[in-house]
């Protein structure tokens, strides 16, 4: 899709330098430096209380930073009130005017600025969010997803350099939320302006964003493209919070080129040195991580058929949950604890039931290594309500 002249002529870089926020003795956001490139879809992801919404509100001018500066397109706006910043915010409750129809809700910002001829701009914006035929309906006559699109149109018609989205899909049911994730991404691609999106929903962040900043305790734990964060978590918090990870306590035996050999209980495993953030020397402890969908299950009777060169762990099935597209297994790996395995339901083995002895096996290249000094369960059971 071609980007509009509106988006091409605007800036949109967001740069936070040394920005922090304290409320009394509580530090909501520790000093952080963050740059959001113009035209990108950027997500601040984290659990309740991590500081993501406070960070968004400082960009919007709704909170004054305790330290640091906020720059938009190279301009220091730290001291400017919200209405003097080239940003607009879409909130979870949409904040539409119930007494105005959709057309007038979208036109509101233009009329407030004294613009007389609004018809063309409003119609273009309603077409962008695919609500043209509903222009004369009231908000209460629309679904939640349609109201959300009206809120986006009302914000975008003001031609902001940056659109801030504060848990915009939180009030929608799961199916509609997934539809709206794709819809918002389409809109952002079409208009080409910077979107900064706050969410506690990992799938939402990974579906929509070009770049994700995972926040924890008022700090950015890791920053990167969704696939990179998922495949190469830098901490146990990111490994556990962004999806599910099996983290296995292990000890380094030897390092040979790019190959690291470790022992985990009685098992010997291998992993790439390039995927290790832990110290690599014989005798050092590390956590060997592997995602549940990367692991295969073989019944113990078929162990000899497992190809050579794969990591393998003997274990026993503790529980199995059929969820349609896959079966999720809880595996008892003895001293190594409980592990998760997700297998697609393509050719189900009827012997893989609770109590069955099995061998877990996977490609060593799918293993990552983390510093064992971290909390192995960090981020695993966080409250998923919006901050």
Secondary structure, DSSP 4 states (H G I P E B T S, - for coil): -PPPHHHHH----EEEEEEEEEETTEEEEEEEEEEE-TT-EEEEE--TTSSHHHHHHHHHTSS--SEEEEEETTEE-TTS-GGGSSEEEE-TT----TTSBHHHHHHHHHHHTT-S--HHHHHHHHHHTT-GGGTTSBGGGS-HHHHHHHHHHHHHTT--SEEEEESTTTTS-HHHHHHHHHHHHHHHHHH--EEEEEES-HHHHHHH-SEEEEEETTEEEEEE-HHHHHHS-SSHHHHHHSS-EEEEEEEEEEEETTEEEEEETTEEEEEEGGGB-S--STT-EEEEEEEGGG-EEEEGGGGGGSPTT-EEEEEEEEEEEE-SSEEEEEEE-GGG-EEEEEEESSS--TT-STT-EEEEEE-GGG-EEEETTS-TTTTTT---S--
